[in-house]
Amino acid sequence: MKRTFQLLLCLCVSAICKAGNGDYSIAKITPALMKEANVIKRYEEIKFEVLNVNKARTYKKVAYTILNEKGDESAEIVEMYDKLSNQPSIEATLYDAMGVKVKSLKRSDIKDMSATDDNNLIDDNRLKAFNFYCKNYPYTVEYEVEQDQYYTMFFPGWIPVEKEMMSVQYSSFSVILPADLHFRYKASNGAGEPVKTTVDNKQVFTWKLQDFNAIKREPYAPYWLELVPCVYMAPSEFAIQGYQGNMNSWQDFGKFVYALKKDRDALPAEVKAKVHELTDNIADTHKKVALLYDFMQKNTRYISVQLGIGGWQPFDATYVATKRYGDCKALSNYMFSLLKEAGIPSCYALVKAKNNSFVADFPSSQFNHAILCVPLAKDTMWLECTSQTEAPGYMGDFTGGHYSLLINEAGGTLVKVPGYKMNDNLQVRKTFATVDATGNTEVHENGQYKAIQQEDLHNLINYNAKDKQLERLKSQFDLPQYDVVSFSYKEEKSRIPVINEDVQLNAIGYASVTGKRLFIMPNILSKSSSKPTAADARKYDLVLDLEYKDVDTVEIKIPDGYIPESVPQPQQIATKFGKYTSSVKIEGNKIYYYRSMERISGRFTAAAYNEFVQFYEQIYKADRSKVVMVKAN
């Protein structure tokens, strides 16, 4: 192994930076690399060697020059290990600004700890961590790590530019594997094709990157891996804890996942009896699914399990029924088993949750969550089985619109979980206000929030006590000063869930009374807070992930004796990003205000960004327009 690494060093790596002797001097960094940078990756050499289908080894040597405190995060080393990998060997050295060695790592300085302090997680993951905690900028840290893993299911990707405001002076990545094994790769954003060589009858694939200037992240930019050179990698043949599989296609990968789950759906007799008690006299299949989903929610809780193959293989249904807990895999399998007992077929499904960055044309282990798909006669229900509070069929922004791999005996099929459109993500507010002679305003708001617009409220009212709910309300509204008089929430659980809100406020001095004039902003509760900054030279596309619609109607009663002096003009703004409408009408001592805001999701060219900024500037201004009333005599 060492001989292979030495040969590769000679063949593949031009040693730009050698430890010590001033080679890490700040003077050897070009001005271009310094621009916009908090940290500079001076040197990186990574070798990932597949020893056989059951074992791989990673060697990594990396040096970072930290320019300021914003770059300190890169100075810390954190290496994970578990039962499927050995403890990593770690060496580290600290250098000053001139590249002179200050000190080396002592073994006793390395912290060895559990990788989590979460009580809702069962795992064997541990980590080794170390930091020199240097504050004399600039300084350089060099780390060298070697570790074996006893599986080949996961290949590391190459992302030399790890974060924004990081320049890269030199980085190389090599994959080494026996002649009889294969892997696949997808190079993006200029990463290019690898240099292919053979060493000791082993295949070697090497990528390099030099002198890459730091990127300053732009607002609403695409995902990071769309901006920087990177290489996705995955095995063809692989193994993990006695299970072997193939990842050449989504279908093949699905066969492997199916094998992990096979024959793990047996239920205890008492649970089978409960299934039939709940469903045998119900004709409607939707109702059956909802009843069993409710049963699962009330009788289980979520605990993440990351024990060896348990990170991929679900606990069997009997285990979940007995222990009354499970992770996403186990709970989805348990729900699958309940439905199966009721005669309702379903599909176990993997999904990429949270971040929707997914490479659909590159079969690989990109998933981080499991859910359940229930095909029905006229439609399909998707079930999030880790939640004890969500409505059946609602997936939210956690998985809605994301790629999912449906698993059955034939293998895997890549599909998309249904997402939520503008008219699903609806916020409707009706506000009634009364202004007294001093400008104090009583406000009564009835709000209705749907789909993604209700998620924050759903979490607030299901996982927080009343005092925490009140605390949020006290800071929620853009009002100079106000007291919360009362509030209540009511949930309507459905595939498009709804939360109805009733709030009463006292807004102190909301209207301004000066002499014979009264000034008031009729948009009391829905002022836009978004005001993006214009860019002289936008580089990347503009990405808007969420689309939604807000509708407000406001009725304000003011003291008698006033007539309008100045009334905002109606606003109608239509752009490719959305539409905005507002209007004010005055009848006697009442002010009527209407506002509608529609935001469209999509991807737009960089050239359109300042038009987007202008759209929000117009909204920001219109939302704060005032009505001026003057006493009649």
C-alpha positions as CSV (number, residue, x, y, z in Angstrom):
1,M,0.0,0.0,0.0
2,K,2.7,2.5,1.0
3,R,4.7,1.6,-2.2
4,T,1.5,2.4,-4.3
5,F,1.1,5.7,-2.6
6,Q,4.8,6.6,-3.2
7,L,4.6,5.7,-6.9
8,L,1.4,7.7,-7.2
9,L,3.2,10.6,-5.6
10,C,5.9,10.5,-8.2
11,L,3.5,10.0,-11.1
12,C,0.5,12.1,-10.2
13,V,1.5,14.9,-7.9
14,S,3.6,17.9,-8.5
15,A,4.6,18.9,-5.0
16,I,3.8,22.6,-5.1
17,C,3.8,22.9,-1.3
18,K,6.2,21.0,0.9
19,A,5.9,21.2,4.6
20,G,8.3,23.6,6.3
21,N,11.2,25.5,4.8
22,G,9.0,28.5,4.2
23,D,6.9,26.7,1.5
24,Y,3.7,27.8,3.2
25,S,4.8,31.4,3.4
26,I,2.0,33.9,2.7
27,A,4.4,35.6,0.2
28,K,3.9,32.6,-2.1
29,I,0.2,33.3,-2.6
30,T,-0.8,35.4,-5.6
31,P,-2.9,38.5,-5.2
32,A,-5.7,36.9,-7.2
33,L,-6.0,34.0,-4.8
34,M,-6.1,36.5,-1.8
35,K,-9.0,38.5,-3.3
36,E,-12.3,37.8,-1.5
37,A,-10.7,34.9,0.4
38,N,-11.0,34.1,4.1
39,V,-9.0,30.9,3.7
40,I,-6.7,29.5,1.0
41,K,-6.4,25.8,0.4
42,R,-2.6,25.6,-0.2
43,Y,-2.3,22.0,-0.9
44,E,-4.6,19.0,-1.0
45,E,-3.9,15.4,-2.0
46,I,-6.6,12.8,-1.6
47,K,-6.3,9.1,-2.6
48,F,-9.2,6.8,-2.3
49,E,-8.1,3.2,-2.9
50,V,-10.5,0.3,-3.2
51,L,-8.6,-2.7,-1.9
52,N,-11.3,-5.2,-2.8
53,V,-15.1,-5.1,-3.0
54,N,-15.3,-5.2,0.9
55,K,-12.7,-2.7,1.8
56,A,-11.3,0.8,0.9
57,R,-8.7,3.1,2.2
58,T,-8.6,6.9,2.2
59,Y,-5.4,9.0,2.5
60,K,-5.6,12.7,2.8
61,K,-3.1,15.5,3.2
62,V,-4.4,19.1,3.2
63,A,-3.0,22.5,4.2
64,Y,-5.1,25.6,4.8
65,T,-3.8,29.2,5.2
66,I,-6.3,31.0,7.5
67,L,-6.4,34.7,6.7
68,N,-8.8,35.9,9.3
69,E,-11.2,34.7,11.9
70,K,-13.9,34.0,9.3
71,G,-11.6,31.3,8.0
72,D,-11.0,29.6,11.4
73,E,-13.6,26.9,10.7
74,S,-11.3,25.3,8.1
75,A,-8.5,25.0,10.7
76,E,-10.4,22.4,12.7
77,I,-10.1,18.7,11.7
78,V,-13.1,16.4,12.4
79,E,-12.8,12.7,11.3
80,M,-15.7,10.3,11.8
81,Y,-15.4,6.6,12.5
82,D,-17.8,3.7,13.4
83,K,-18.0,-0.1,13.4
84,L,-17.6,-0.1,9.7
85,S,-14.3,1.9,9.8
86,N,-11.2,2.0,11.9
87,Q,-10.0,4.9,14.0
88,P,-8.3,7.4,11.7
89,S,-4.6,8.1,12.1
90,I,-4.1,11.9,12.3
91,E,-1.0,14.1,12.1
92,A,-1.1,17.9,12.1
93,T,1.3,20.8,12.0
94,L,0.9,24.5,12.6
95,Y,2.9,27.1,10.6
96,D,3.2,30.9,11.0
97,A,2.7,33.5,8.3
98,M,6.2,32.9,6.9
99,G,5.7,29.2,6.7
100,V,7.9,28.4,9.7
101,K,6.8,25.4,11.8
102,V,5.3,26.5,15.2
103,K,4.3,23.1,16.6
104,S,3.0,19.7,15.9
105,L,-0.1,17.8,17.0
106,K,0.2,15.7,20.2
107,R,-1.8,12.6,20.4
108,S,-3.2,13.7,23.8
109,D,-4.6,16.8,22.2
110,I,-7.1,14.8,20.0
111,K,-10.6,14.7,21.3
112,D,-12.4,11.4,20.9
113,M,-16.2,11.7,21.4
114,S,-19.6,10.6,20.4
115,A,-20.7,12.1,17.1
116,T,-24.0,13.1,18.6
117,D,-25.5,14.3,21.9
118,D,-29.1,13.9,20.6
119,N,-31.2,11.8,22.8
120,N,-33.4,10.8,19.8
121,L,-30.5,9.0,18.1
122,I,-29.0,5.6,18.5
123,D,-25.7,5.2,16.7
124,D,-22.1,4.0,16.9
125,N,-20.7,7.1,15.2
126,R,-17.7,8.7,16.9
127,L,-15.4,11.4,15.9
128,K,-11.8,12.5,16.4
129,A,-11.4,16.3,16.5
130,F,-8.6,18.7,16.9
131,N,-7.9,22.5,16.6
132,F,-4.8,24.5,17.2
133,Y,-6.9,27.5,18.2
134,C,-4.4,29.9,16.7
135,K,-5.4,33.6,16.5
136,N,-2.2,35.0,14.9
137,Y,-3.3,35.6,11.4
138,P,-2.4,34.5,8.9
139,Y,-1.4,31.0,9.9
140,T,-1.3,27.6,8.1
141,V,-2.5,24.2,9.4
142,E,-1.5,21.0,7.7
143,Y,-3.3,17.7,8.3
144,E,-2.6,14.2,7.2
145,V,-5.2,11.5,7.7
146,E,-5.4,7.8,6.8
147,Q,-8.4,5.5,7.4
148,D,-9.8,2.2,6.4
149,Q,-13.5,1.5,5.8
150,Y,-15.0,-2.0,5.6
151,Y,-17.5,-1.3,2.8
152,T,-17.5,0.1,-0.7
153,M,-21.0,1.4,-1.0
154,F,-19.9,5.1,-0.7
155,F,-17.2,6.8,-2.7
156,P,-16.2,10.3,-1.6
157,G,-16.8,13.0,-4.1
158,W,-14.2,15.6,-5.0
159,I,-15.2,19.1,-4.1
160,P,-11.9,21.1,-3.9
161,V,-13.6,24.4,-3.3
162,E,-15.5,23.5,-0.2
163,K,-17.1,26.8,0.6
164,E,-17.5,30.4,-0.4
165,M,-14.5,32.7,0.0
166,M,-12.1,29.9,-0.2
167,S,-9.3,30.0,-2.9
168,V,-7.5,26.8,-4.0
169,Q,-3.9,26.9,-4.8
170,Y,-3.6,23.1,-5.6
171,S,-5.8,20.1,-5.1
172,S,-5.6,16.6,-6.5
173,F,-7.9,13.6,-6.1
174,S,-7.1,10.0,-7.1
175,V,-9.2,6.9,-7.3
176,I,-7.3,3.6,-7.2
177,L,-8.9,0.3,-7.7
178,P,-8.2,-3.3,-8.9
179,A,-8.5,-4.1,-12.6
180,D,-11.5,-6.2,-12.0
181,L,-13.6,-3.5,-10.2
182,H,-15.3,-0.5,-11.7
183,F,-16.5,2.9,-10.7
184,R,-18.4,5.7,-12.3
185,Y,-18.0,9.4,-12.2
186,K,-19.7,12.6,-13.3
187,A,-17.5,15.7,-13.6
188,S,-19.2,19.1,-13.5
189,N,-18.4,22.7,-13.8
190,G,-15.0,22.4,-15.5
191,A,-13.6,19.5,-13.4
192,G,-12.8,17.7,-16.6
193,E,-11.7,14.2,-17.4
194,P,-9.2,12.4,-15.1
195,V,-5.7,11.5,-16.1
196,K,-5.8,7.7,-16.3
197,T,-2.7,5.6,-15.5
198,T,-1.9,2.1,-14.3
199,V,0.3,1.4,-11.2
200,D,1.1,-2.1,-9.9
201,N,-1.7,-3.5,-12.1
202,K,-4.2,-1.0,-10.5
203,Q,-6.3,1.5,-12.3
204,V,-5.6,5.1,-11.2
205,F,-7.8,8.1,-12.1
206,T,-6.6,11.6,-11.0
207,W,-8.2,15.0,-11.1
208,K,-6.3,18.2,-10.4
209,L,-7.2,21.9,-9.8
210,Q,-4.8,24.8,-9.5
211,D,-5.2,28.5,-8.8
212,F,-9.0,28.7,-8.4
213,N,-10.0,32.1,-7.0
214,A,-12.5,32.5,-4.2
215,I,-16.2,32.8,-4.9
216,K,-18.4,35.2,-3.0
217,R,-21.8,33.7,-2.7
218,E,-24.6,35.7,-4.3
219,P,-28.1,35.8,-2.8
220,Y,-30.6,33.4,-4.4
221,A,-27.7,31.6,-6.2
222,P,-27.9,28.0,-7.3
223,Y,-26.7,25.2,-5.1
224,W,-23.0,25.3,-4.3
225,L,-22.2,22.2,-6.4
226,E,-23.5,23.9,-9.4
227,L,-21.0,26.7,-9.0
228,V,-17.7,25.0,-8.4
229,P,-15.7,22.2,-10.1
230,C,-16.7,18.9,-8.6
231,V,-16.8,15.2,-9.4
232,Y,-19.5,12.8,-8.3
233,M,-18.4,9.2,-7.8
234,A,-20.0,5.9,-7.2
235,P,-19.2,2.2,-7.4
236,S,-20.5,-0.2,-9.9
237,E,-20.1,-3.3,-7.7
238,F,-20.1,-2.7,-4.0
239,A,-20.5,-4.5,-0.6
240,I,-21.5,-3.6,2.9
241,Q,-21.7,-6.0,5.9
242,G,-22.3,-9.1,3.8
243,Y,-24.7,-7.5,1.3
244,Q,-23.5,-7.0,-2.2
245,G,-25.1,-4.8,-4.8
246,N,-24.7,-2.9,-8.1
247,M,-25.2,0.8,-8.6
248,N,-25.0,1.0,-12.4
249,S,-28.7,2.0,-12.7
250,W,-31.5,3.1,-10.4
251,Q,-33.1,-0.2,-11.0
252,D,-30.0,-2.1,-9.8
253,F,-29.6,0.1,-6.7
254,G,-33.3,-0.5,-5.9
255,K,-32.8,-4.2,-6.0
256,F,-30.1,-3.9,-3.3
257,V,-32.3,-1.7,-1.1
258,Y,-35.2,-4.3,-1.6
259,A,-32.9,-7.1,-0.4
260,L,-32.1,-5.1,2.7
261,K,-35.8,-4.7,3.5
262,K,-37.1,-8.1,2.4
263,D,-39.0,-10.3,4.9
264,R,-39.0,-7.6,7.6
265,D,-42.7,-6.9,7.5
266,A,-44.1,-9.5,10.0
267,L,-46.4,-8.1,12.6
268,P,-47.2,-9.4,16.1
269,A,-50.7,-11.0,16.4
270,E,-52.1,-8.2,18.5
271,V,-51.1,-5.6,16.0
272,K,-52.6,-7.6,13.1
273,A,-55.9,-7.8,15.1
274,K,-55.8,-4.1,15.6
275,V,-55.4,-3.5,11.9
276,H,-58.5,-5.5,11.1
277,E,-60.4,-3.9,14.0
278,L,-59.7,-0.4,12.5
279,T,-60.2,-1.2,8.8
280,D,-62.4,-4.3,8.1
281,N,-65.6,-2.3,8.2
282,I,-64.3,0.7,6.3
283,A,-65.0,0.7,2.5
284,D,-63.0,3.8,1.5
285,T,-59.3,3.0,1.0
286,H,-58.2,6.6,1.7
287,K,-60.0,6.4,5.1
288,K,-58.2,3.1,5.8
289,V,-54.8,4.6,5.1
290,A,-55.6,7.6,7.3
291,L,-56.7,5.4,10.2
292,L,-53.6,3.2,10.1
293,Y,-51.4,6.3,9.7
294,D,-53.0,7.8,12.8
295,F,-52.5,4.5,14.6
296,M,-48.8,4.5,13.7
297,Q,-48.4,8.1,14.8
298,K,-50.0,7.5,18.2
299,N,-48.1,4.3,18.9
300,T,-44.5,5.1,17.7
301,R,-41.9,7.8,17.9
302,Y,-38.9,8.7,15.8
303,I,-35.4,7.8,16.9
304,S,-32.6,7.9,14.4
305,V,-30.7,4.7,14.1
306,Q,-27.2,4.6,12.6
307,L,-25.7,1.3,13.8
308,G,-23.6,-0.3,11.0
309,I,-25.9,-1.6,8.3
310,G,-28.7,-0.2,10.4
311,G,-28.0,3.1,8.7
312,W,-29.5,1.5,5.6
313,Q,-31.5,-1.5,6.8
314,P,-34.8,-1.0,8.6
315,F,-35.6,-2.7,11.8
316,D,-38.3,-5.3,11.3
317,A,-41.9,-4.5,11.9
318,T,-42.2,-6.6,15.1
319,Y,-39.3,-4.7,16.6
320,V,-41.0,-1.4,16.0
321,A,-44.3,-2.7,17.3
322,T,-42.6,-3.9,20.5
323,K,-40.2,-1.1,21.1
324,R,-42.7,1.6,19.8
325,Y,-39.9,3.5,18.1
326,G,-37.9,3.5,14.9
327,D,-36.0,5.7,12.4
328,C,-37.4,6.8,9.1
329,K,-36.6,3.4,7.5
330,A,-38.1,1.4,10.3
331,L,-41.3,3.5,10.6
332,S,-41.8,3.5,6.8
333,N,-41.4,-0.3,6.8
334,Y,-43.8,-0.5,9.8
335,M,-46.4,1.5,8.0
336,F,-45.8,-0.7,4.9
337,S,-46.5,-3.7,7.1
338,L,-49.7,-2.3,8.6
339,L,-51.1,-1.5,5.1
340,K,-50.1,-4.9,3.8
341,E,-52.0,-6.5,6.6
342,A,-55.0,-4.5,5.6
343,G,-54.6,-5.6,1.9
344,I,-53.3,-2.2,0.7
345,P,-50.1,-2.3,-1.4
346,S,-47.5,0.4,-1.0
347,C,-43.9,1.2,-2.0
348,Y,-41.1,1.8,0.4
349,A,-39.2,4.8,-1.0
350,L,-35.9,6.6,-0.5
351,V,-35.9,10.4,-0.9
352,K,-33.5,13.3,-0.9
353,A,-34.8,15.4,1.9
354,K,-34.1,19.1,2.9
355,N,-31.7,20.1,0.2
356,N,-33.2,19.4,-3.2
357,S,-29.8,19.3,-5.0
358,F,-29.9,15.9,-6.8
359,V,-28.2,14.4,-9.9
360,A,-30.9,12.4,-11.5
361,D,-28.7,11.0,-14.3
362,F,-26.1,9.6,-11.9
363,P,-27.3,6.5,-10.0
364,S,-25.7,6.7,-6.6
365,S,-26.5,6.8,-2.9
366,Q,-27.8,10.4,-2.8
367,F,-30.7,9.7,-0.5
368,N,-31.0,10.7,3.2
369,H,-34.5,9.7,4.2
370,A,-37.2,7.1,3.7
371,I,-40.9,7.6,3.2
372,L,-43.9,5.5,1.9
373,C,-45.8,5.8,-1.4
374,V,-49.4,4.4,-1.5
375,P,-50.7,4.0,-5.1
376,L,-54.5,4.2,-5.0
377,A,-57.2,3.8,-7.7
378,K,-57.4,7.4,-8.6
379,D,-54.4,9.0,-7.1
380,T,-51.3,8.4,-4.9
381,M,-50.8,9.1,-1.3
382,W,-47.3,9.8,0.1
383,L,-46.7,9.3,3.8
384,E,-44.1,11.0,6.1
385,C,-43.8,8.3,8.7
386,T,-41.5,10.0,11.2
387,S,-44.0,12.7,12.1
388,Q,-46.5,12.3,14.9
389,T,-48.4,15.4,14.0
390,E,-48.6,15.8,10.2
391,A,-51.7,15.1,8.1
392,P,-51.7,11.9,6.0
393,G,-50.6,12.7,2.5
394,Y,-48.8,16.0,3.3
395,M,-45.0,16.0,2.6
396,G,-44.2,19.7,3.0
397,D,-41.0,21.4,1.8
398,F,-38.9,18.7,3.5
399,T,-39.6,16.2,0.7
400,G,-42.3,17.8,-1.5
401,G,-41.0,18.2,-5.1
402,H,-37.9,16.1,-4.4
403,Y,-36.6,13.0,-6.1
404,S,-37.5,9.7,-4.7
405,L,-36.6,6.1,-5.5
406,L,-39.6,3.7,-5.3
407,I,-38.5,0.2,-4.2
408,N,-40.0,-3.1,-5.2
409,E,-38.9,-6.6,-6.2
410,A,-38.1,-5.4,-9.7
411,G,-35.7,-2.8,-8.4
412,G,-35.8,1.0,-8.2
413,T,-37.8,3.6,-10.1
414,L,-36.8,7.3,-9.9
415,V,-39.8,9.6,-9.5
416,K,-40.6,13.0,-8.0
417,V,-42.7,13.5,-4.9
418,P,-45.5,15.9,-5.7
419,G,-44.6,19.5,-4.8
420,Y,-46.8,22.5,-3.8
421,K,-47.9,25.2,-6.1
422,M,-48.6,28.9,-5.6
423,N,-52.3,28.4,-4.8
424,D,-51.5,25.6,-2.3
425,N,-49.1,27.8,-0.4
426,L,-51.7,30.3,0.5
427,Q,-51.9,32.9,3.3
428,V,-55.1,34.8,3.7
429,R,-55.6,37.4,6.3
430,K,-58.6,39.4,7.3
431,T,-57.8,42.2,9.7
432,F,-60.2,44.5,11.5
433,A,-58.8,47.5,13.3
434,T,-60.1,50.4,15.4
435,V,-58.1,53.6,15.9
436,D,-58.8,55.8,18.9
437,A,-58.2,59.6,19.1
438,T,-54.6,59.2,20.3
439,G,-53.6,56.8,17.5
440,N,-53.7,53.6,19.6
441,T,-55.1,50.8,17.5
442,E,-57.0,47.6,18.4
443,V,-56.3,44.9,15.8
444,H,-58.2,41.7,15.3
445,E,-56.7,39.3,12.7
446,N,-58.2,36.1,11.3
447,G,-55.5,34.3,9.3
448,Q,-55.6,31.2,7.3
449,Y,-52.3,29.4,6.3
450,K,-52.0,26.5,3.9
451,A,-49.4,24.0,2.9
452,I,-45.8,25.3,3.3
453,Q,-47.1,28.6,4.7
454,Q,-48.6,26.7,7.7
455,E,-45.4,24.7,8.5
456,D,-43.8,27.2,10.9
457,L,-47.1,27.6,12.8
458,H,-47.7,23.8,12.8
459,N,-44.3,23.3,14.5
460,L,-45.0,26.1,16.9
461,I,-48.3,24.9,18.1
462,N,-47.5,21.2,18.2
463,Y,-44.1,21.4,19.8
464,N,-44.2,24.5,22.0
465,A,-46.2,25.5,25.1
466,K,-48.5,28.6,25.1
467,D,-45.8,30.8,26.6
468,K,-43.5,30.0,23.7
469,Q,-46.2,30.7,21.2
470,L,-46.9,34.0,22.9
471,E,-43.1,34.8,22.8
472,R,-43.1,34.3,19.0
473,L,-46.2,36.5,18.5
474,K,-44.6,39.3,20.5
475,S,-41.8,39.6,17.9
476,Q,-43.7,38.5,14.7
477,F,-45.3,41.7,13.5
478,D,-43.6,44.8,12.1
479,L,-45.3,47.2,14.5
480,P,-43.5,49.9,16.6
481,Q,-45.0,48.7,19.9
482,Y,-47.8,46.3,20.6
483,D,-49.3,43.9,23.2
484,V,-50.8,40.5,22.4
485,V,-54.3,40.5,24.0
486,S,-55.3,37.0,22.9
487,F,-54.6,34.3,20.3
488,S,-55.7,30.9,19.3
489,Y,-55.0,28.3,16.5
490,K,-57.1,25.6,14.9
491,E,-55.7,22.9,12.6
492,E,-57.5,21.3,9.7
493,K,-55.6,18.1,8.8
494,S,-55.7,17.2,5.1
495,R,-53.4,16.7,2.2
496,I,-53.2,20.5,2.0
497,P,-53.2,21.2,5.7
498,V,-54.7,24.4,7.0
499,I,-54.1,26.4,10.2
500,N,-56.6,29.1,11.2
501,E,-55.3,31.8,13.4
502,D,-57.2,34.3,15.6
503,V,-55.1,37.1,17.1
504,Q,-56.0,40.3,18.9
505,L,-53.4,43.0,19.5
506,N,-53.2,46.5,20.9
507,A,-50.8,48.5,18.7
508,I,-49.7,51.5,20.7
509,G,-49.3,54.7,18.7
510,Y,-49.7,52.8,15.4
511,A,-51.5,55.8,13.8
512,S,-49.8,59.1,14.2
513,V,-52.1,62.1,15.2
514,T,-50.5,65.5,14.6
515,G,-52.7,68.5,14.9
516,K,-55.7,68.0,12.8
517,R,-54.1,65.2,10.7
518,L,-54.1,61.4,11.2
519,F,-51.4,59.3,9.4
520,I,-51.7,55.6,9.1
521,M,-50.3,52.7,7.0
522,P,-53.3,50.6,6.0
523,N,-51.1,47.5,5.6
524,I,-51.0,46.7,9.3
525,L,-49.6,43.1,9.4
526,S,-48.2,42.1,6.0
527,K,-45.4,44.5,5.2
528,S,-42.7,42.9,3.1
529,S,-39.4,42.7,5.0
530,S,-37.4,41.5,1.9
531,K,-35.2,44.1,0.3
532,P,-32.5,42.5,-1.7
533,T,-29.4,44.5,-2.7
534,A,-28.8,45.4,-6.3
535,A,-25.6,44.0,-7.9
536,D,-23.4,45.8,-10.4
537,A,-22.2,42.5,-12.0
538,R,-24.3,39.5,-11.1
539,K,-22.5,36.2,-12.1
540,Y,-24.9,33.4,-11.3
541,D,-28.4,32.5,-12.1
542,L,-31.2,33.6,-9.8
543,V,-33.1,30.7,-8.2
544,L,-36.5,31.0,-6.5
545,D,-37.4,27.7,-4.9
546,L,-40.7,28.6,-3.2
547,E,-43.9,29.9,-4.8
548,Y,-46.7,31.3,-2.7
549,K,-49.6,33.7,-2.6
550,D,-50.6,36.2,0.2
551,V,-54.0,37.9,0.2
552,D,-54.9,40.6,2.8
553,T,-58.1,42.5,3.3
554,V,-58.0,45.2,6.0
555,E,-60.8,47.3,7.5
556,I,-59.8,50.2,9.7
557,K,-62.3,52.3,11.6
558,I,-61.0,55.7,12.5
559,P,-62.5,58.5,14.7
560,D,-65.4,60.4,13.2
561,G,-64.8,63.8,11.6
562,Y,-61.9,63.0,9.3
563,I,-61.8,63.3,5.5
564,P,-59.1,62.0,3.2
565,E,-56.3,64.3,2.3
566,S,-53.9,61.9,0.7
567,V,-54.6,58.3,-0.5
568,P,-52.1,55.9,-2.0
569,Q,-52.7,55.2,-5.7
570,P,-53.6,51.6,-6.6
571,Q,-50.5,49.5,-7.4
572,Q,-50.3,46.8,-10.1
573,I,-46.9,45.3,-10.6
574,A,-46.4,42.3,-12.9
575,T,-43.0,40.7,-13.5
576,K,-41.6,37.3,-14.4
577,F,-41.1,36.8,-10.7
578,G,-44.6,37.4,-9.6
579,K,-47.4,39.9,-9.2
580,Y,-48.3,42.5,-6.6
581,T,-51.6,44.4,-6.3
582,S,-52.7,46.9,-3.6
583,S,-55.5,49.4,-3.3
584,V,-57.1,51.7,-0.8
585,K,-60.7,52.8,-0.5
586,I,-62.2,55.2,2.0
587,E,-65.9,55.2,2.9
588,G,-66.9,57.5,5.8
589,N,-64.8,56.7,8.8
590,K,-63.5,53.4,7.4
591,I,-60.4,52.7,5.4
592,Y,-60.5,49.5,3.3
593,Y,-57.2,48.1,2.1
594,Y,-56.5,45.1,-0.2
595,R,-53.2,43.5,-1.0
596,S,-52.2,40.5,-3.1
597,M,-48.7,39.2,-3.5
598,E,-47.8,36.2,-5.8
599,R,-44.3,34.8,-6.0
600,I,-43.4,32.5,-8.8
601,S,-40.7,29.8,-8.5
602,G,-38.1,29.3,-11.2
603,R,-34.6,29.8,-12.5
604,F,-33.7,33.1,-14.1
605,T,-30.6,34.5,-15.8
606,A,-28.2,36.6,-13.8
607,A,-29.1,39.6,-16.0
608,A,-32.6,39.5,-14.5
609,Y,-31.5,39.9,-10.9
610,N,-31.7,43.7,-10.8
611,E,-35.2,43.5,-12.2
612,F,-36.0,41.1,-9.3
613,V,-34.5,43.6,-6.8
614,Q,-36.6,46.4,-8.3
615,F,-39.7,44.3,-8.0
616,Y,-39.1,43.9,-4.2
617,E,-38.1,47.5,-3.8
618,Q,-41.5,48.5,-5.3
619,I,-43.3,46.2,-3.0
620,Y,-41.4,47.4,0.1
621,K,-42.3,51.0,-0.7
622,A,-45.9,50.2,-1.6
623,D,-46.4,48.2,1.6
624,R,-45.4,51.3,3.7
625,S,-47.5,53.9,1.9
626,K,-49.7,56.0,4.2
627,V,-53.2,57.4,4.2
628,V,-53.4,60.9,5.5
629,M,-56.7,62.0,6.9
630,V,-57.5,65.6,8.0
631,K,-60.3,66.8,10.2
632,A,-63.2,68.4,8.3
633,N,-63.2,71.6,10.3
